[in-house]
Amino acid sequence: MDKTQFDDEMLDLLAYMLTSARGLPDEPAMYGPFRLVEGASRLCGILANAEHGKTRELRMLQEKIDEKKYSLMTDENEFIELMDEAVLAITHILMEENNK
């Protein structure tokens, strides 16, 4: 990924975050966590495309999020489990990074 593409994707993520923040006061409470999870998925993709040292792990995290993020619509507990799994996954990634 070249710098221009990286910058464009980061600006798109920033726009998503700001427009999401603006919508939150008028939306159901669980939309906030959903929007944060969606933002995390997008950021995983950006970092993986930038060939971050943890590309494989970031892609796996993004896939896990994308596979289960819409469970919010049918099973709130499954969505909460997804968030727990995502936190554990990023913790594992960070611990591996710090142990280098």
C-alpha positions in Angstrom: 0.0 0.0 0.0 1.4 3.4 -0.9 1.2 6.5 1.2 -1.6 8.0 -0.8 -3.8 5.0 -0.4 -3.0 4.7 3.3 -3.8 8.4 3.8 -7.1 8.0 1.8 -8.2 5.0 3.9 -7.3 6.7 7.2 -9.3 9.8 6.1 -12.3 7.5 5.3 -12.0 5.9 8.7 -11.9 9.3 10.3 -15.0 10.3 8.4 -16.7 7.1 9.5 -15.8 7.7 13.1 -17.0 11.4 13.1 -20.2 10.7 11.3 -20.8 7.7 13.7 -20.2 9.9 16.7 -22.7 12.5 15.4 -25.4 9.8 14.9 -25.0 8.2 18.3 -27.2 10.7 20.3 -30.2 9.7 18.3 -29.5 5.9 17.9 -30.1 2.9 20.2 -27.4 2.4 22.8 -26.0 -0.8 21.3 -25.2 1.1 18.0 -22.2 2.6 19.8 -20.4 -0.7 20.4 -21.3 -1.8 16.9 -19.8 1.3 15.3 -16.6 0.9 17.4 -16.3 -2.8 16.3 -16.9 -1.8 12.7 -14.2 0.9 13.0 -11.8 -1.7 14.5 -12.5 -4.0 11.6 -11.7 -1.2 9.1 -8.5 -0.3 11.0 -7.4 -4.0 10.9 -7.8 -3.9 7.2 -5.9 -0.7 6.8 -3.0 -2.0 8.9 -3.0 -5.3 7.2 -2.9 -3.7 3.8 0.0 -1.5 5.0 1.8 -4.7 5.5 2.1 -4.3 9.2 4.3 -6.9 10.9 1.1 -8.6 12.2 -0.7 -8.7 8.9 -1.9 -12.3 9.3 -3.1 -11.8 12.8 -4.9 -8.5 11.9 -6.6 -10.2 8.9 -7.8 -13.0 11.2 -9.1 -10.5 13.7 -10.9 -8.6 10.9 -12.4 -11.8 9.6 -13.6 -12.8 13.1 -15.2 -9.3 13.6 -16.8 -9.3 10.2 -18.2 -12.8 10.6 -20.0 -12.0 13.8 -20.6 -8.2 13.9 -24.2 -8.4 12.6 -25.1 -10.8 15.4 -26.1 -7.7 17.3 -29.3 -7.6 15.2 -30.3 -11.1 16.4 -28.4 -12.1 19.5 -26.9 -9.3 21.7 -25.1 -11.9 23.9 -23.3 -13.3 20.8 -22.2 -9.7 19.9 -20.9 -9.2 23.4 -19.0 -12.5 23.2 -17.5 -11.2 19.9 -16.3 -8.0 21.7 -14.7 -10.2 24.4 -13.0 -12.4 21.8 -11.7 -9.3 19.9 -10.2 -7.9 23.1 -8.4 -11.2 23.8 -7.2 -11.3 20.2 -5.7 -7.8 20.3 -4.2 -8.4 23.7 -2.5 -11.5 22.3 -1.2 -9.5 19.3 0.1 -6.8 21.6 1.8 -9.2 23.9 3.6 -10.9 21.0 4.7 -7.5 19.7 6.1 -6.5 23.1 7.9 -9.8 23.5 10.1 -9.3 20.4 
